[in-house]
Amino acid sequence: MKSPYDIVKGPMITEKGSKIKDAYNKVIFKVSRDANKIEIKGAVEEIFNIKVLKVATINQGGKKKRHGVNLGKRPDWKKAIVTLKPGEKLEFLERA
């Protein structure tokens, strides 16, 4: 069984994410690529002690980058948009 901290790698604090948080009560997290929606929901509820209404996931492909003549690629990653139940909020995001 995976630890919740292995599933949720951390919040993504961006300008777009803060607008979504204020308007729709949603928070964006960077998550493990092999985690499913049910595991993500359970991990977020356990770590942050909040109730989750819905989880949407997005698989992001890594960008191709060039270093001189060498062509490389950044790793693929996954993000989850977590909708919180009405009245719920994350304290560490509110302190900013």
Sine and cosine of phi, psi and omega as CSV:
sin_phi,cos_phi,sin_psi,cos_psi,sin_omega,cos_omega
0.00,0.00,0.69,-0.73,-0.04,-1.00
-0.99,0.13,0.55,-0.83,0.08,-1.00
-0.97,0.24,0.54,-0.84,0.06,-1.00
-0.86,0.51,-0.49,0.87,0.00,-1.00
-0.97,0.23,-0.31,0.95,0.12,-0.99
-0.98,0.19,-0.47,0.88,-0.03,-1.00
-0.99,0.15,-0.79,0.61,-0.01,-1.00
-1.00,-0.09,0.91,-0.41,-0.04,-1.00
-1.00,0.09,-0.48,0.88,0.04,-1.00
0.37,-0.93,0.26,-0.97,0.03,-1.00
-0.98,0.21,0.47,-0.88,0.09,-1.00
-0.97,-0.24,0.96,-0.29,-0.04,-1.00
-0.99,-0.15,0.98,-0.19,0.00,-1.00
-0.76,-0.65,0.15,-0.99,0.02,-1.00
-0.91,0.42,-0.69,0.72,0.02,-1.00
-0.90,0.43,-0.64,0.77,0.02,-1.00
-0.90,0.44,-0.61,0.79,0.02,-1.00
-0.95,0.33,-0.54,0.84,0.08,-1.00
-0.92,0.40,-0.67,0.74,0.03,-1.00
-0.90,0.43,-0.64,0.77,0.00,-1.00
-0.89,0.46,-0.69,0.72,-0.03,-1.00
-0.95,0.33,-0.65,0.76,-0.09,-1.00
-0.99,0.15,-0.65,0.76,-0.18,-0.98
-0.85,-0.53,0.04,1.00,-0.02,-1.00
0.86,0.51,0.72,0.70,0.03,-1.00
-0.86,-0.50,0.55,-0.84,0.01,-1.00
-0.80,-0.60,0.61,-0.79,-0.03,-1.00
-0.96,-0.27,0.75,-0.66,0.02,-1.00
-0.82,-0.57,0.53,-0.85,0.20,-0.98
-1.00,0.02,0.80,-0.61,-0.11,-0.99
-0.79,-0.61,0.18,-0.98,0.04,-1.00
-0.91,0.41,0.59,-0.81,-0.06,-1.00
-0.92,0.39,-0.45,0.89,-0.04,-1.00
-0.99,-0.12,0.15,0.99,0.01,-1.00
-0.99,0.10,0.61,-0.79,0.07,-1.00
-0.98,-0.20,0.06,-1.00,-0.10,-1.00
-0.89,0.45,-0.61,0.79,-0.02,-1.00
-0.92,0.39,-0.68,0.73,0.04,-1.00
-0.91,0.42,-0.64,0.77,0.00,-1.00
-0.90,0.43,-0.70,0.72,0.01,-1.00
-0.87,0.49,-0.73,0.68,0.01,-1.00
-0.89,0.45,-0.64,0.77,-0.02,-1.00
-0.92,0.38,-0.68,0.73,0.00,-1.00
-0.91,0.41,-0.67,0.74,0.02,-1.00
-0.90,0.44,-0.62,0.78,-0.02,-1.00
-0.96,0.28,-0.68,0.74,-0.06,-1.00
-0.94,0.33,-0.75,0.67,-0.15,-0.99
-0.99,-0.17,-0.07,1.00,0.04,-1.00
0.85,0.53,0.73,0.68,0.03,-1.00
-0.76,-0.65,0.22,-0.98,0.03,-1.00
-0.98,-0.19,0.72,-0.69,-0.03,-1.00
-0.96,-0.28,0.72,-0.70,0.02,-1.00
-1.00,-0.01,-0.70,0.72,-0.12,-0.99
-0.43,-0.90,0.46,-0.89,0.05,-1.00
-0.76,-0.66,0.76,-0.65,0.12,-0.99
-0.87,-0.49,0.68,-0.73,-0.04,-1.00
-0.88,-0.48,0.48,-0.88,0.00,-1.00
-0.67,-0.74,0.79,-0.61,0.11,-0.99
-1.00,-0.03,0.88,-0.48,-0.01,-1.00
-0.98,-0.20,0.77,-0.63,0.10,-1.00
-0.99,0.15,0.57,-0.82,0.01,-1.00
-0.96,0.29,0.53,-0.85,-0.01,-1.00
-0.97,0.23,0.51,-0.86,0.12,-0.99
-1.00,0.08,0.75,-0.66,-0.03,-1.00
-0.80,-0.60,0.55,-0.84,-0.02,-1.00
-0.92,-0.39,0.73,-0.68,0.07,-1.00
-0.84,-0.54,1.00,0.02,-0.08,-1.00
0.94,0.35,-0.84,-0.54,0.01,-1.00
-1.00,0.03,-0.22,0.98,-0.04,-1.00
-1.00,0.08,0.69,-0.72,0.05,-1.00
-0.96,-0.27,0.80,-0.60,-0.02,-1.00
-0.80,-0.60,0.03,-1.00,0.00,-1.00
-0.58,-0.82,0.71,-0.71,0.10,-1.00
-0.97,0.26,0.40,-0.92,-0.05,-1.00
-0.94,0.35,0.50,-0.87,0.12,-0.99
-0.95,0.31,0.45,-0.89,-0.01,-1.00
-0.50,-0.87,0.16,-0.99,-0.07,-1.00
-0.77,-0.64,0.65,-0.76,0.09,-1.00
-0.82,-0.58,0.45,-0.89,-0.02,-1.00
-0.82,-0.57,0.74,-0.67,0.10,-0.99
-0.98,-0.21,0.92,-0.38,-0.11,-0.99
-0.97,-0.25,0.86,-0.52,0.06,-1.00
-1.00,-0.01,0.84,-0.55,0.01,-1.00
-1.00,0.04,0.47,-0.88,0.05,-1.00
-0.92,0.39,0.45,-0.89,0.01,-1.00
-0.84,0.54,0.70,-0.71,-0.02,-1.00
1.00,-0.05,-0.24,0.97,0.01,-1.00
-1.00,0.00,0.54,-0.84,0.11,-0.99
-0.39,-0.92,0.36,-0.93,0.03,-1.00
-0.99,-0.10,0.82,-0.57,-0.08,-1.00
-0.92,0.38,-0.64,0.76,-0.08,-1.00
-0.92,0.38,-0.37,0.93,0.08,-1.00
-1.00,0.10,-0.35,0.94,-0.03,-1.00
-0.99,0.12,-0.31,0.95,-0.08,-1.00
-0.96,0.27,-0.29,0.96,-0.12,-0.99
-0.91,0.41,0.00,0.00,0.00,0.00
